[in-house]
Amino acid sequence: MSKLMSYLADENGASAAEYALILAIVGVGIAVAAIALGGSISDAMTRAKECIDTNGGTCS
């Protein structure tokens, strides 16, 4: 009976699950930010390329 109580009192598994949940939430946040910013970064790079192509390497 004492082994069962000791097993139930062990919180190592719970801590690992909490860390996994935190990592999953952070990962989802990074993915959402990358998707949200991806379009605007791509647009800015395209505008810079077009400016450089049009003006021969000098843009302001």
PDB file with SEQRES, HELIX, SHEET and CRYST1 records, atoms N, CA, C and O in Angstrom:
SEQRES   1 A   60  MET SER LYS LEU MET SER TYR LEU ALA ASP GLU ASN GLY          
SEQRES   2 A   60  ALA SER ALA ALA GLU TYR ALA LEU ILE LEU ALA ILE VAL          
SEQRES   3 A   60  GLY VAL GLY ILE ALA VAL ALA ALA ILE ALA LEU GLY GLY          
SEQRES   4 A   60  SER ILE SER ASP ALA MET THR ARG ALA LYS GLU CYS ILE          
SEQRES   5 A   60  ASP THR ASN GLY GLY THR CYS SER                              
HELIX    1 AA1 SER A    2  ALA A    9  1                                   8    
HELIX    2 AA2 ASN A   12  ASN A   55  1                                  44    
CRYST1    1.000    1.000    1.000  90.00  90.00  90.00 P 1           1          
ATOM      1  N   MET A   1       0.822  -1.188   0.000  1.00  0.00           N  
ATOM      2  CA  MET A   1       0.000   0.000   0.000  1.00  0.00           C  
ATOM      3  C   MET A   1       0.870   1.259   0.000  1.00  0.00           C  
ATOM      4  O   MET A   1       0.530   2.260  -0.630  1.00  0.00           O  
ATOM      5  N   SER A   2       1.991   1.196   0.710  1.00  0.00           N  
ATOM      6  CA  SER A   2       2.852   2.377   0.768  1.00  0.00           C  
ATOM      7  C   SER A   2       3.487   2.662  -0.594  1.00  0.00           C  
ATOM      8  O   SER A   2       3.738   3.821  -0.922  1.00  0.00           O  
ATOM      9  N   LYS A   3       3.751   1.619  -1.392  1.00  0.00           N  
ATOM     10  CA  LYS A   3       4.297   1.837  -2.732  1.00  0.00           C  
ATOM     11  C   LYS A   3       3.278   2.557  -3.611  1.00  0.00           C  
ATOM     12  O   LYS A   3       3.643   3.431  -4.399  1.00  0.00           O  
ATOM     13  N   LEU A   4       2.017   2.198  -3.480  1.00  0.00           N  
ATOM     14  CA  LEU A   4       0.962   2.843  -4.256  1.00  0.00           C  
ATOM     15  C   LEU A   4       0.835   4.309  -3.861  1.00  0.00           C  
ATOM     16  O   LEU A   4       0.706   5.172  -4.730  1.00  0.00           O  
ATOM     17  N   MET A   5       0.870   4.594  -2.595  1.00  0.00           N  
ATOM     18  CA  MET A   5       0.775   5.980  -2.127  1.00  0.00           C  
ATOM     19  C   MET A   5       1.988   6.783  -2.584  1.00  0.00           C  
ATOM     20  O   MET A   5       1.865   7.948  -2.963  1.00  0.00           O  
ATOM     21  N   SER A   6       3.153   6.154  -2.546  1.00  0.00           N  
ATOM     22  CA  SER A   6       4.369   6.818  -3.009  1.00  0.00           C  
ATOM     23  C   SER A   6       4.275   7.111  -4.500  1.00  0.00           C  
ATOM     24  O   SER A   6       4.682   8.182  -4.951  1.00  0.00           O  
ATOM     25  N   TYR A   7       3.742   6.168  -5.262  1.00  0.00           N  
ATOM     26  CA  TYR A   7       3.588   6.353  -6.711  1.00  0.00           C  
ATOM     27  C   TYR A   7       2.606   7.486  -7.000  1.00  0.00           C  
ATOM     28  O   TYR A   7       2.849   8.299  -7.892  1.00  0.00           O  
ATOM     29  N   LEU A   8       1.518   7.548  -6.271  1.00  0.00           N  
ATOM     30  CA  LEU A   8       0.521   8.601  -6.487  1.00  0.00           C  
ATOM     31  C   LEU A   8       1.034   9.972  -6.069  1.00  0.00           C  
ATOM     32  O   LEU A   8       0.600  10.986  -6.616  1.00  0.00           O  
ATOM     33  N   ALA A   9       1.945  10.016  -5.116  1.00  0.00           N  
ATOM     34  CA  ALA A   9       2.491  11.285  -4.647  1.00  0.00           C  
ATOM     35  C   ALA A   9       3.604  11.808  -5.547  1.00  0.00           C  
ATOM     36  O   ALA A   9       3.968  12.981  -5.460  1.00  0.00           O  
ATOM     37  N   ASP A  10       4.148  10.953  -6.409  1.00  0.00           N  
ATOM     38  CA  ASP A  10       5.238  11.356  -7.303  1.00  0.00           C  
ATOM     39  C   ASP A  10       4.709  12.341  -8.340  1.00  0.00           C  
ATOM     40  O   ASP A  10       3.755  12.037  -9.056  1.00  0.00           O  
ATOM     41  N   GLU A  11       5.326  13.520  -8.425  1.00  0.00           N  
ATOM     42  CA  GLU A  11       4.866  14.566  -9.334  1.00  0.00           C  
ATOM     43  C   GLU A  11       5.791  14.764 -10.534  1.00  0.00           C  
ATOM     44  O   GLU A  11       5.624  15.734 -11.273  1.00  0.00           O  
ATOM     45  N   ASN A  12       6.746  13.888 -10.745  1.00  0.00           N  
ATOM     46  CA  ASN A  12       7.662  14.040 -11.877  1.00  0.00           C  
ATOM     47  C   ASN A  12       6.932  13.991 -13.208  1.00  0.00           C  
ATOM     48  O   ASN A  12       7.222  14.786 -14.102  1.00  0.00           O  
ATOM     49  N   GLY A  13       5.999  13.080 -13.353  1.00  0.00           N  
ATOM     50  CA  GLY A  13       5.240  12.981 -14.593  1.00  0.00           C  
ATOM     51  C   GLY A  13       4.387  14.211 -14.836  1.00  0.00           C  
ATOM     52  O   GLY A  13       4.257  14.665 -15.973  1.00  0.00           O  
ATOM     53  N   ALA A  14       3.804  14.752 -13.778  1.00  0.00           N  
ATOM     54  CA  ALA A  14       2.978  15.947 -13.910  1.00  0.00           C  
ATOM     55  C   ALA A  14       3.824  17.136 -14.342  1.00  0.00           C  
ATOM     56  O   ALA A  14       3.387  17.938 -15.167  1.00  0.00           O  
ATOM     57  N   SER A  15       5.013  17.256 -13.801  1.00  0.00           N  
ATOM     58  CA  SER A  15       5.899  18.355 -14.190  1.00  0.00           C  
ATOM     59  C   SER A  15       6.292  18.242 -15.653  1.00  0.00           C  
ATOM     60  O   SER A  15       6.318  19.244 -16.367  1.00  0.00           O  
ATOM     61  N   ALA A  16       6.594  17.046 -16.101  1.00  0.00           N  
ATOM     62  CA  ALA A  16       6.959  16.845 -17.503  1.00  0.00           C  
ATOM     63  C   ALA A  16       5.789  17.196 -18.411  1.00  0.00           C  
ATOM     64  O   ALA A  16       5.983  17.795 -19.469  1.00  0.00           O  
ATOM     65  N   ALA A  17       4.591  16.833 -18.011  1.00  0.00           N  
ATOM     66  CA  ALA A  17       3.404  17.153 -18.812  1.00  0.00           C  
ATOM     67  C   ALA A  17       3.179  18.660 -18.861  1.00  0.00           C  
ATOM     68  O   ALA A  17       2.793  19.195 -19.901  1.00  0.00           O  
ATOM     69  N   GLU A  18       3.414  19.336 -17.765  1.00  0.00           N  
ATOM     70  CA  GLU A  18       3.252  20.793 -17.746  1.00  0.00           C  
ATOM     71  C   GLU A  18       4.271  21.467 -18.655  1.00  0.00           C  
ATOM     72  O   GLU A  18       3.930  22.397 -19.386  1.00  0.00           O  
ATOM     73  N   TYR A  19       5.513  21.009 -18.617  1.00  0.00           N  
ATOM     74  CA  TYR A  19       6.537  21.570 -19.503  1.00  0.00           C  
ATOM     75  C   TYR A  19       6.200  21.300 -20.965  1.00  0.00           C  
ATOM     76  O   TYR A  19       6.402  22.165 -21.817  1.00  0.00           O  
ATOM     77  N   ALA A  20       5.693  20.121 -21.259  1.00  0.00           N  
ATOM     78  CA  ALA A  20       5.303  19.794 -22.636  1.00  0.00           C  
ATOM     79  C   ALA A  20       4.169  20.701 -23.099  1.00  0.00           C  
ATOM     80  O   ALA A  20       4.165  21.147 -24.246  1.00  0.00           O  
ATOM     81  N   LEU A  21       3.219  20.974 -22.231  1.00  0.00           N  
ATOM     82  CA  LEU A  21       2.108  21.862 -22.575  1.00  0.00           C  
ATOM     83  C   LEU A  21       2.603  23.281 -22.819  1.00  0.00           C  
ATOM     84  O   LEU A  21       2.164  23.934 -23.766  1.00  0.00           O  
ATOM     85  N   ILE A  22       3.500  23.760 -21.988  1.00  0.00           N  
ATOM     86  CA  ILE A  22       4.066  25.104 -22.173  1.00  0.00           C  
ATOM     87  C   ILE A  22       4.818  25.184 -23.495  1.00  0.00           C  
ATOM     88  O   ILE A  22       4.670  26.159 -24.231  1.00  0.00           O  
ATOM     89  N   LEU A  23       5.621  24.170 -23.805  1.00  0.00           N  
ATOM     90  CA  LEU A  23       6.358  24.156 -25.069  1.00  0.00           C  
ATOM     91  C   LEU A  23       5.411  24.121 -26.260  1.00  0.00           C  
ATOM     92  O   LEU A  23       5.674  24.766 -27.275  1.00  0.00           O  
ATOM     93  N   ALA A  24       4.330  23.390 -26.153  1.00  0.00           N  
ATOM     94  CA  ALA A  24       3.357  23.331 -27.244  1.00  0.00           C  
ATOM     95  C   ALA A  24       2.705  24.692 -27.460  1.00  0.00           C  
ATOM     96  O   ALA A  24       2.524  25.115 -28.602  1.00  0.00           O  
ATOM     97  N   ILE A  25       2.355  25.375 -26.386  1.00  0.00           N  
ATOM     98  CA  ILE A  25       1.730  26.693 -26.502  1.00  0.00           C  
ATOM     99  C   ILE A  25       2.704  27.693 -27.112  1.00  0.00           C  
ATOM    100  O   ILE A  25       2.318  28.480 -27.977  1.00  0.00           O  
ATOM    101  N   VAL A  26       3.951  27.673 -26.676  1.00  0.00           N  
ATOM    102  CA  VAL A  26       4.965  28.568 -27.243  1.00  0.00           C  
ATOM    103  C   VAL A  26       5.177  28.254 -28.720  1.00  0.00           C  
ATOM    104  O   VAL A  26       5.294  29.166 -29.538  1.00  0.00           O  
ATOM    105  N   GLY A  27       5.226  26.983 -29.060  1.00  0.00           N  
ATOM    106  CA  GLY A  27       5.396  26.584 -30.455  1.00  0.00           C  
ATOM    107  C   GLY A  27       4.263  27.066 -31.341  1.00  0.00           C  
ATOM    108  O   GLY A  27       4.496  27.538 -32.453  1.00  0.00           O  
ATOM    109  N   VAL A  28       3.045  26.950 -30.853  1.00  0.00           N  
ATOM    110  CA  VAL A  28       1.889  27.438 -31.614  1.00  0.00           C  
ATOM    111  C   VAL A  28       1.972  28.950 -31.770  1.00  0.00           C  
ATOM    112  O   VAL A  28       1.664  29.475 -32.840  1.00  0.00           O  
ATOM    113  N   GLY A  29       2.379  29.651 -30.734  1.00  0.00           N  
ATOM    114  CA  GLY A  29       2.530  31.107 -30.823  1.00  0.00           C  
ATOM    115  C   GLY A  29       3.564  31.515 -31.855  1.00  0.00           C  
ATOM    116  O   GLY A  29       3.350  32.461 -32.614  1.00  0.00           O  
ATOM    117  N   ILE A  30       4.677  30.811 -31.887  1.00  0.00           N  
ATOM    118  CA  ILE A  30       5.719  31.111 -32.877  1.00  0.00           C  
ATOM    119  C   ILE A  30       5.208  30.827 -34.283  1.00  0.00           C  
ATOM    120  O   ILE A  30       5.463  31.604 -35.204  1.00  0.00           O  
ATOM    121  N   ALA A  31       4.492  29.726 -34.457  1.00  0.00           N  
ATOM    122  CA  ALA A  31       3.958  29.385 -35.778  1.00  0.00           C  
ATOM    123  C   ALA A  31       2.951  30.427 -36.250  1.00  0.00           C  
ATOM    124  O   ALA A  31       2.970  30.823 -37.415  1.00  0.00           O  
ATOM    125  N   VAL A  32       2.078  30.870 -35.362  1.00  0.00           N  
ATOM    126  CA  VAL A  32       1.086  31.889 -35.728  1.00  0.00           C  
ATOM    127  C   VAL A  32       1.776  33.198 -36.085  1.00  0.00           C  
ATOM    128  O   VAL A  32       1.393  33.853 -37.054  1.00  0.00           O  
ATOM    129  N   ALA A  33       2.780  33.586 -35.323  1.00  0.00           N  
ATOM    130  CA  ALA A  33       3.516  34.821 -35.621  1.00  0.00           C  
ATOM    131  C   ALA A  33       4.238  34.718 -36.956  1.00  0.00           C  
ATOM    132  O   ALA A  33       4.255  35.679 -37.726  1.00  0.00           O  
ATOM    133  N   ALA A  34       4.830  33.571 -37.239  1.00  0.00           N  
ATOM    134  CA  ALA A  34       5.538  33.390 -38.510  1.00  0.00           C  
ATOM    135  C   ALA A  34       4.579  33.467 -39.686  1.00  0.00           C  
ATOM    136  O   ALA A  34       4.904  34.054 -40.718  1.00  0.00           O  
ATOM    137  N   ILE A  35       3.405  32.881 -39.537  1.00  0.00           N  
ATOM    138  CA  ILE A  35       2.406  32.941 -40.608  1.00  0.00           C  
ATOM    139  C   ILE A  35       1.910  34.367 -40.788  1.00  0.00           C  
ATOM    140  O   ILE A  35       1.754  34.832 -41.917  1.00  0.00           O  
ATOM    141  N   ALA A  36       1.662  35.064 -39.683  1.00  0.00           N  
ATOM    142  CA  ALA A  36       1.150  36.432 -39.758  1.00  0.00           C  
ATOM    143  C   ALA A  36       2.177  37.384 -40.356  1.00  0.00           C  
ATOM    144  O   ALA A  36       1.818  38.264 -41.139  1.00  0.00           O  
ATOM    145  N   LEU A  37       3.437  37.223 -40.003  1.00  0.00           N  
ATOM    146  CA  LEU A  37       4.480  38.122 -40.490  1.00  0.00           C  
ATOM    147  C   LEU A  37       5.047  37.701 -41.837  1.00  0.00           C  
ATOM    148  O   LEU A  37       5.661  38.514 -42.529  1.00  0.00           O  
ATOM    149  N   GLY A  38       4.854  36.459 -42.216  1.00  0.00           N  
ATOM    150  CA  GLY A  38       5.437  35.943 -43.448  1.00  0.00           C  
ATOM    151  C   GLY A  38       5.024  36.718 -44.676  1.00  0.00           C  
ATOM    152  O   GLY A  38       5.859  37.014 -45.531  1.00  0.00           O  
ATOM    153  N   GLY A  39       3.750  37.054 -44.781  1.00  0.00           N  
ATOM    154  CA  GLY A  39       3.259  37.789 -45.943  1.00  0.00           C  
ATOM    155  C   GLY A  39       3.840  39.181 -46.038  1.00  0.00           C  
ATOM    156  O   GLY A  39       4.235  39.609 -47.122  1.00  0.00           O  
ATOM    157  N   SER A  40       3.900  39.893 -44.940  1.00  0.00           N  
ATOM    158  CA  SER A  40       4.422  41.262 -44.982  1.00  0.00           C  
ATOM    159  C   SER A  40       5.930  41.282 -45.219  1.00  0.00           C  
ATOM    160  O   SER A  40       6.435  42.188 -45.882  1.00  0.00           O  
ATOM    161  N   ILE A  41       6.644  40.310 -44.696  1.00  0.00           N  
ATOM    162  CA  ILE A  41       8.085  40.236 -44.960  1.00  0.00           C  
ATOM    163  C   ILE A  41       8.326  39.919 -46.433  1.00  0.00           C  
ATOM    164  O   ILE A  41       9.214  40.497 -47.060  1.00  0.00           O  
ATOM    165  N   SER A  42       7.539  39.009 -46.978  1.00  0.00           N  
ATOM    166  CA  SER A  42       7.662  38.663 -48.394  1.00  0.00           C  
ATOM    167  C   SER A  42       7.356  39.870 -49.271  1.00  0.00           C  
ATOM    168  O   SER A  42       8.054  40.110 -50.256  1.00  0.00           O  
ATOM    169  N   ASP A  43       6.321  40.631 -48.928  1.00  0.00           N  
ATOM    170  CA  ASP A  43       5.976  41.836 -49.691  1.00  0.00           C  
ATOM    171  C   ASP A  43       7.101  42.867 -49.636  1.00  0.00           C  
ATOM    172  O   ASP A  43       7.429  43.478 -50.653  1.00  0.00           O  
ATOM    173  N   ALA A  44       7.688  43.063 -48.472  1.00  0.00           N  
ATOM    174  CA  ALA A  44       8.775  44.031 -48.327  1.00  0.00           C  
ATOM    175  C   ALA A  44       9.990  43.612 -49.154  1.00  0.00           C  
ATOM    176  O   ALA A  44      10.634  44.454 -49.780  1.00  0.00           O  
ATOM    177  N   MET A  45      10.302  42.326 -49.160  1.00  0.00           N  
ATOM    178  CA  MET A  45      11.435  41.846 -49.956  1.00  0.00           C  
ATOM    179  C   MET A  45      11.161  42.009 -51.449  1.00  0.00           C  
ATOM    180  O   MET A  45      12.061  42.355 -52.215  1.00  0.00           O  
ATOM    181  N   THR A  46       9.922  41.761 -51.859  1.00  0.00           N  
ATOM    182  CA  THR A  46       9.558  41.926 -53.268  1.00  0.00           C  
ATOM    183  C   THR A  46       9.671  43.388 -53.684  1.00  0.00           C  
ATOM    184  O   THR A  46      10.184  43.691 -54.762  1.00  0.00           O  
ATOM    185  N   ARG A  47       9.193  44.296 -52.831  1.00  0.00           N  
ATOM    186  CA  ARG A  47       9.301  45.730 -53.138  1.00  0.00           C  
ATOM    187  C   ARG A  47      10.758  46.165 -53.219  1.00  0.00           C  
ATOM    188  O   ARG A  47      11.122  46.952 -54.093  1.00  0.00           O  
ATOM    189  N   ALA A  48      11.591  45.663 -52.321  1.00  0.00           N  
ATOM    190  CA  ALA A  48      13.014  46.010 -52.345  1.00  0.00           C  
ATOM    191  C   ALA A  48      13.672  45.495 -53.621  1.00  0.00           C  
ATOM    192  O   ALA A  48      14.472  46.202 -54.233  1.00  0.00           O  
ATOM    193  N   LYS A  49      13.345  44.281 -54.023  1.00  0.00           N  
ATOM    194  CA  LYS A  49      13.906  43.715 -55.253  1.00  0.00           C  
ATOM    195  C   LYS A  49      13.483  44.534 -56.464  1.00  0.00           C  
ATOM    196  O   LYS A  49      14.304  44.841 -57.327  1.00  0.00           O  
ATOM    197  N   GLU A  50      12.201  44.888 -56.528  1.00  0.00           N  
ATOM    198  CA  GLU A  50      11.713  45.677 -57.660  1.00  0.00           C  
ATOM    199  C   GLU A  50      12.375  47.049 -57.703  1.00  0.00           C  
ATOM    200  O   GLU A  50      12.694  47.552 -58.780  1.00  0.00           O  
ATOM    201  N   CYS A  51      12.581  47.650 -56.546  1.00  0.00           N  
ATOM    202  CA  CYS A  51      13.235  48.957 -56.471  1.00  0.00           C  
ATOM    203  C   CYS A  51      14.676  48.857 -56.961  1.00  0.00           C  
ATOM    204  O   CYS A  51      15.141  49.702 -57.726  1.00  0.00           O  
ATOM    205  N   ILE A  52      15.369  47.827 -56.519  1.00  0.00           N  
ATOM    206  CA  ILE A  52      16.764  47.645 -56.938  1.00  0.00           C  
ATOM    207  C   ILE A  52      16.834  47.363 -58.435  1.00  0.00           C  
ATOM    208  O   ILE A  52      17.697  47.901 -59.131  1.00  0.00           O  
ATOM    209  N   ASP A  53      15.930  46.523 -58.931  1.00  0.00           N  
ATOM    210  CA  ASP A  53      15.916  46.217 -60.364  1.00  0.00           C  
ATOM    211  C   ASP A  53      15.610  47.461 -61.193  1.00  0.00           C  
ATOM    212  O   ASP A  53      16.205  47.659 -62.253  1.00  0.00           O  
ATOM    213  N   THR A  54      14.695  48.295 -60.724  1.00  0.00           N  
ATOM    214  CA  THR A  54      14.282  49.484 -61.468  1.00  0.00           C  
ATOM    215  C   THR A  54      15.342  50.576 -61.427  1.00  0.00           C  
ATOM    216  O   THR A  54      15.606  51.215 -62.445  1.00  0.00           O  
ATOM    217  N   ASN A  55      15.945  50.796 -60.281  1.00  0.00           N  
ATOM    218  CA  ASN A  55      16.854  51.922 -60.091  1.00  0.00           C  
ATOM    219  C   ASN A  55      18.327  51.544 -60.201  1.00  0.00           C  
ATOM    220  O   ASN A  55      19.187  52.382 -59.928  1.00  0.00           O  
ATOM    221  N   GLY A  56      18.634  50.363 -60.574  1.00  0.00           N  
ATOM    222  CA  GLY A  56      20.026  49.969 -60.761  1.00  0.00           C  
ATOM    223  C   GLY A  56      20.822  49.863 -59.480  1.00  0.00           C  
ATOM    224  O   GLY A  56      22.030  50.097 -59.495  1.00  0.00           O  
ATOM    225  N   GLY A  57      20.201  49.525 -58.389  1.00  0.00           N  
ATOM    226  CA  GLY A  57      20.934  49.289 -57.153  1.00  0.00           C  
ATOM    227  C   GLY A  57      20.873  50.414 -56.146  1.00  0.00           C  
ATOM    228  O   GLY A  57      21.441  50.286 -55.062  1.00  0.00           O  
ATOM    229  N   THR A  58      20.198  51.526 -56.465  1.00  0.00           N  
ATOM    230  CA  THR A  58      20.073  52.609 -55.490  1.00  0.00           C  
ATOM    231  C   THR A  58      18.605  52.842 -55.198  1.00  0.00           C  
ATOM    232  O   THR A  58      17.834  53.182 -56.096  1.00  0.00           O  
ATOM    233  N   CYS A  59      18.225  52.664 -53.977  1.00  0.00           N  
ATOM    234  CA  CYS A  59      16.840  52.874 -53.555  1.00  0.00           C  
ATOM    235  C   CYS A  59      16.828  53.773 -52.327  1.00  0.00           C  
ATOM    236  O   CYS A  59      17.726  53.715 -51.487  1.00  0.00           O  
ATOM    237  N   SER A  60      15.805  54.594 -52.240  1.00  0.00           N  
ATOM    238  CA  SER A  60      15.655  55.412 -51.036  1.00  0.00           C  
ATOM    239  C   SER A  60      14.218  55.553 -50.670  1.00  0.00           C  
ATOM    240  O   SER A  60      13.894  56.211 -49.680  1.00  0.00           O  
TER     241      SER A  60                                                      
END                                                                             
